């Protein structure tokens, strides 16, 4: 059985741009709590519109940030 996990690199790309969670949230027009929950993987798969906003704000492709990976059971 395949197990798929969505990994995210929001924090990595956010820190590369020297942005705080609050700064990124403002650029994306989402709550800072949303960014926090995504980075800590309390929200495993954000809404497609949210993923798009984050990718645009971080100036990267969505698939660079949110990527499905197969993990062994």
Order of alpha helices (4+ residues) and beta strands (2+ residues): beta-alpha-alpha-alpha-alpha-alpha-beta
